[in-house]
Amino acid sequence: MIRISTENGLRHSIEIGEHLLHSDVPVEFGGEASAPEPHDLFDAAIGACKALTLMLYARQKGLPLESLDLRISRDDSAERQGLYRLAVQLELHGALDDAQRQQLLRIADKCPVQKLVTSSEVQITTQLGEA
């Protein structure tokens, strides 16, 4: 379960099990820019899923992937029209040949969170709780 609570103003704490994150919005939207905004957390979830998927896959297949760096840039200029673009750049570290690098590139797009948002119907129900 995830619990989100207002800390002050627009800043919120996000409890995920025993982990604590925060979220805020930029100053131009009335926040303090003291933490990532929700879009940043969404983008990071996809990036983290890709990174973990690659490391787990490489370990399972015995590929010499030692580490990776992943950068995400967002184009949300057409979000209101239903188009949200993420460009992901992977830097794979280890003694990988070209075939292994291409194999990992294909696997990166199979991460469960990317599959969730690109090929599943997500239904969200919101209701009031007791104060």
WOTA-V620041 format. One record per backbone hydrogen bond with DSSP energy under -0.5 kcal/mol. CO is the residue of the C=O (numbers start at 1). NH is the residue of the N-H. If there is no record, write none. Layout:
co->CO nh->NH
co->CO nh->NH
This chain:
co->1 nh->17
co->3 nh->15
co->5 nh->13
co->8 nh->11
co->11 nh->7
co->11 nh->8
co->12 nh->23
co->13 nh->5
co->13 nh->15
co->14 nh->16
co->14 nh->21
co->15 nh->3
co->15 nh->17
co->16 nh->19
co->19 nh->16
co->21 nh->14
co->23 nh->12
co->25 nh->33
co->26 nh->29
co->26 nh->31
co->27 nh->30
co->36 nh->24
co->37 nh->40
co->37 nh->41
co->38 nh->42
co->39 nh->43
co->40 nh->44
co->41 nh->45
co->42 nh->46
co->43 nh->47
co->44 nh->48
co->45 nh->49
co->46 nh->50
co->47 nh->51
co->48 nh->52
co->49 nh->53
co->50 nh->54
co->51 nh->55
co->52 nh->56
co->53 nh->57
co->54 nh->58
co->55 nh->59
co->56 nh->60
co->57 nh->61
co->58 nh->62
co->58 nh->63
co->59 nh->62
co->63 nh->65
co->64 nh->66
co->67 nh->93
co->69 nh->91
co->71 nh->89
co->73 nh->87
co->75 nh->85
co->76 nh->79
co->78 nh->81
co->78 nh->83
co->79 nh->82
co->85 nh->75
co->86 nh->88
co->87 nh->73
co->88 nh->90
co->89 nh->71
co->90 nh->92
co->91 nh->69
co->93 nh->66
co->93 nh->67
co->94 nh->96
co->97 nh->101
co->98 nh->102
co->99 nh->103
co->100 nh->104
co->101 nh->105
co->102 nh->106
co->103 nh->107
co->104 nh->108
co->105 nh->109
co->106 nh->109
co->107 nh->110
co->108 nh->111
co->111 nh->115
co->112 nh->116
co->113 nh->117
co->114 nh->118
co->115 nh->119
co->116 nh->120
co->120 nh->122
co->121 nh->123
